[in-house]
């Protein structure tokens, strides 16, 4: 899987804070944030969880192929996403990792076989007032005509899992 190319051209665009206001043409953009607590200890705990796929596993997904912790740019994984009685396998690759004193996170991009094309970022920030916030930022579109037929279901699933992501660190 490591040799597979990403299925979209806008690599790293989830670093932009204005992705929703200035979206990438033909992609649906999303950004959601939630406060997970206060203080350096909460930030450290949330950061460690994010860099060990804790948001994904905390939302009910399984992560196959992860090389361990912390993750690094270039890691390829297979996310298995439960959706009712079904399981969707979604190959992805880490496209960047952020490791700064007050911001930690990463983004993955989609690989062939993922139901969507695009990128999703998971960022934890520590503000000056010690508030710890997790932000999910993404842009995506259906990967094929088959998935485009189910676009409303894909959007619903993305919203559902985004809410689960935000609760996973709480």
C-alpha positions as CSV (number, residue, x, y, z in Angstrom):
1,X,0.0,0.0,0.0
2,X,2.9,2.4,0.7
3,X,3.6,2.9,-3.1
4,X,0.0,3.9,-3.8
5,X,-0.5,7.5,-4.8
6,X,-2.8,9.8,-2.9
7,X,-6.2,10.2,-4.7
8,X,-6.3,14.0,-4.6
9,X,-4.0,16.9,-5.6
10,X,-4.4,19.4,-2.7
11,X,-2.0,17.8,-0.2
12,X,-1.6,19.8,3.1
13,X,-4.6,22.1,2.5
14,X,-6.1,21.2,5.9
15,X,-3.4,23.4,7.4
16,X,-5.4,26.4,6.1
17,X,-7.6,28.0,8.7
18,X,-10.0,29.4,6.0
19,X,-10.7,26.1,4.3
20,X,-14.5,26.4,4.9
21,X,-14.7,30.0,3.9
22,X,-12.5,29.5,0.8
23,X,-13.1,25.9,-0.2
24,X,-11.3,23.9,-2.7
25,X,-13.4,23.7,-5.9
26,X,-15.5,20.5,-6.2
27,X,-14.8,19.4,-2.6
28,X,-16.9,19.7,0.5
29,X,-15.1,21.3,3.4
30,X,-15.7,20.8,7.1
31,X,-14.3,22.2,10.3
32,X,-15.5,21.4,13.8
33,X,-13.9,22.1,17.2
34,X,-14.6,21.2,20.8
35,X,-13.0,22.1,24.1
36,X,-11.5,19.0,25.8
37,X,-10.3,20.6,29.0
38,X,-7.8,23.0,30.5
39,X,-4.1,22.8,31.3
40,X,-0.8,21.4,30.1
41,X,-1.6,17.9,31.4
42,X,-4.8,17.7,29.4
43,X,-3.0,19.0,26.3
44,X,-0.2,16.4,26.7
45,X,-2.8,13.6,27.2
46,X,-4.8,14.7,24.2
47,X,-1.7,15.1,22.0
48,X,-0.4,11.6,22.9
49,X,-3.8,10.2,22.0
50,X,-4.1,11.9,18.7
51,X,-0.6,10.8,17.6
52,X,-1.5,7.2,18.5
53,X,-4.8,7.2,16.4
54,X,-6.8,7.6,19.6
55,X,-9.4,9.8,17.9
56,X,-10.1,7.1,15.3
57,X,-10.1,4.1,17.7
58,X,-12.1,6.2,20.2
59,X,-14.8,6.7,17.6
60,X,-15.2,3.0,17.0
61,X,-12.8,2.5,14.0
62,X,-9.9,0.1,13.9
63,X,-6.6,1.1,12.5
64,X,-4.6,-1.6,10.6
65,X,-1.0,-1.2,9.5
66,X,0.0,1.5,12.0
67,X,3.7,1.2,12.8
68,X,3.3,2.4,16.3
69,X,3.5,5.6,18.2
70,X,4.0,8.3,17.5
71,X,2.9,8.2,13.9
72,X,5.0,9.8,11.2
73,X,4.4,11.4,7.8
74,X,4.3,8.6,5.2
75,X,2.7,6.0,7.4
76,X,0.0,4.1,5.5
77,X,-3.0,2.5,7.3
78,X,-6.3,0.8,6.7
79,X,-9.1,2.4,8.6
80,X,-12.0,0.0,9.2
81,X,-15.1,2.0,9.7
82,X,-18.3,0.4,11.1
83,X,-21.5,1.7,9.6
84,X,-24.4,-0.3,11.0
85,X,-23.9,-3.9,10.1
86,X,-21.3,-3.0,7.4
87,X,-17.6,-2.4,7.6
88,X,-15.9,-0.1,5.1
89,X,-12.1,-0.3,4.7
90,X,-10.6,3.1,3.9
91,X,-6.8,3.1,3.0
92,X,-5.1,6.4,4.0
93,X,-1.6,7.9,4.4
94,X,-0.3,10.4,6.9
95,X,0.6,13.5,4.9
96,X,1.9,15.7,7.7
97,X,2.5,15.8,11.4
98,X,2.4,18.9,13.6
99,X,4.5,18.8,16.8
100,X,4.8,22.2,18.3
101,X,4.8,23.4,21.9
102,X,1.1,24.4,21.8
103,X,-0.2,22.5,18.7
104,X,0.0,18.8,17.9
105,X,-1.8,16.7,15.3
106,X,-1.7,15.2,11.9
107,X,-3.6,14.8,8.7
108,X,-4.2,11.8,6.5
109,X,-4.9,11.7,2.8
110,X,-7.0,9.1,1.0
111,X,-5.5,6.3,-1.1
112,X,-7.1,4.1,-3.8
113,X,-9.9,2.1,-2.2
114,X,-11.1,4.8,0.2
115,X,-14.7,5.8,-0.4
116,X,-13.7,9.4,-0.5
117,X,-11.0,11.6,-2.1
118,X,-9.5,14.2,0.2
119,X,-7.8,14.9,3.5
120,X,-8.7,15.0,7.1
121,X,-6.7,16.7,9.9
122,X,-6.9,16.2,13.7
123,X,-5.3,19.0,15.6
124,X,-5.0,19.7,19.4
125,X,-4.3,23.3,20.5
126,X,-3.3,24.8,23.9
127,X,-4.4,28.4,24.1
128,X,-2.8,31.1,26.2
129,X,-5.6,30.8,28.7
130,X,-4.8,27.0,29.0
131,X,-7.9,25.9,27.1
132,X,-7.3,22.7,25.1
133,X,-9.3,22.4,21.9
134,X,-9.5,19.6,19.3
135,X,-10.2,20.6,15.7
136,X,-11.2,18.4,12.9
137,X,-10.7,19.9,9.5
138,X,-11.4,18.1,6.2
139,X,-12.2,18.4,2.5
140,X,-13.6,15.5,0.5
141,X,-15.7,14.2,-2.3
142,X,-16.9,10.7,-3.3
143,X,-14.1,8.7,-4.8
144,X,-16.1,7.1,-7.6
145,X,-19.5,7.0,-9.3
146,X,-20.5,4.2,-7.0
147,X,-19.8,6.3,-3.9
148,X,-21.3,9.4,-5.5
149,X,-24.6,7.5,-5.6
150,X,-24.4,7.3,-1.8
151,X,-23.1,10.9,-1.3
152,X,-25.9,11.8,1.1
153,X,-25.0,8.7,3.2
154,X,-21.3,9.6,3.0
155,X,-22.0,13.1,4.3
156,X,-24.1,11.7,7.1
157,X,-21.4,9.3,8.0
158,X,-18.7,12.0,8.0
159,X,-20.8,14.2,10.3
160,X,-21.5,11.2,12.6
161,X,-17.8,10.3,12.8
162,X,-16.7,13.9,13.2
163,X,-19.0,14.2,16.3
164,X,-17.5,10.9,17.6
165,X,-14.0,12.2,17.0
166,X,-14.7,15.3,19.0
167,X,-16.0,13.2,21.9
168,X,-13.1,10.7,21.7
169,X,-10.7,12.9,23.6
170,X,-13.2,14.1,26.3
